């Protein structure tokens, strides 16, 4: 994770939030797919302002965009 996200404490907090959010959203990805998540400079501010809910919402929007889903529940569940 880049130092653009913040100092070590902030980067680790964002990393923990991303891991937790990804663990709950990963089931929506197509079977056999790989994902790389890179936190950009705004990730620290998002985590600070909106917490885990904000990070999870942003990650959910990214998964929707990547899978072509139009909303929650539109993608095939992972088996």
C-alpha positions as CSV (number, residue, x, y, z in Angstrom):
1,X,0.0,0.0,0.0
2,X,1.3,3.4,-1.0
3,X,2.3,6.1,1.5
4,X,-0.2,8.3,-0.4
5,X,-2.8,6.6,1.8
6,X,-1.2,8.0,5.0
7,X,1.2,7.0,7.7
8,X,1.8,3.5,8.8
9,X,-1.0,3.5,11.4
10,X,-3.5,4.8,8.8
11,X,-2.3,2.4,6.1
12,X,-2.7,-0.5,8.4
13,X,-6.2,0.6,9.5
14,X,-7.3,0.9,5.8
15,X,-5.7,-2.5,5.0
16,X,-7.6,-4.2,7.9
17,X,-10.9,-2.5,6.7
18,X,-10.3,-3.6,3.1
19,X,-9.6,-7.2,4.2
20,X,-12.8,-7.3,6.2
21,X,-14.9,-5.7,3.5
22,X,-13.4,-8.0,0.9
23,X,-14.1,-11.1,2.9
24,X,-17.8,-10.3,2.9
25,X,-18.0,-9.2,-0.7
26,X,-15.7,-11.8,-2.3
27,X,-18.5,-14.3,-2.7
28,X,-20.0,-12.0,-5.4
29,X,-17.0,-12.5,-7.7
30,X,-17.2,-15.1,-10.4
31,X,-15.8,-18.5,-9.5
32,X,-12.1,-18.8,-10.4
33,X,-11.5,-15.1,-10.6
34,X,-8.6,-13.2,-9.0
35,X,-8.8,-9.7,-7.6
36,X,-6.2,-7.1,-6.8
37,X,-7.3,-4.2,-4.6
38,X,-5.1,-1.1,-4.5
39,X,-6.0,1.6,-2.0
40,X,-5.7,5.1,-3.5
41,X,-5.0,8.3,-1.7
42,X,-8.8,8.9,-0.9
43,X,-9.0,5.5,0.9
44,X,-7.8,6.9,4.2
45,X,-10.3,9.7,4.2
46,X,-13.1,7.3,3.3
47,X,-12.1,4.9,6.1
48,X,-11.9,7.8,8.5
49,X,-15.2,9.5,7.5
50,X,-17.5,6.5,6.8
51,X,-15.7,3.6,8.5
52,X,-16.1,0.0,7.4
53,X,-19.5,0.7,5.9
54,X,-18.0,3.2,3.5
55,X,-15.2,1.0,2.5
56,X,-17.5,-2.0,2.0
57,X,-19.9,0.2,-0.1
58,X,-17.0,1.4,-2.3
59,X,-15.8,-2.2,-2.8
60,X,-19.3,-3.4,-3.6
61,X,-19.6,-0.7,-6.3
62,X,-16.2,-1.8,-7.8
63,X,-17.4,-5.4,-7.8
64,X,-20.6,-4.4,-9.5
65,X,-18.6,-2.5,-12.1
66,X,-16.2,-5.4,-12.7
67,X,-19.0,-8.0,-13.0
68,X,-21.5,-5.9,-14.9
69,X,-24.1,-6.1,-12.1
70,X,-26.5,-3.2,-11.8
71,X,-27.2,-3.5,-8.1
72,X,-27.0,-5.6,-5.0
73,X,-27.9,-9.2,-5.6
74,X,-27.6,-9.0,-9.4
75,X,-24.5,-11.1,-9.7
76,X,-24.4,-14.9,-9.6
77,X,-23.6,-16.2,-6.1
78,X,-20.3,-18.0,-5.8
79,X,-20.4,-21.8,-5.3
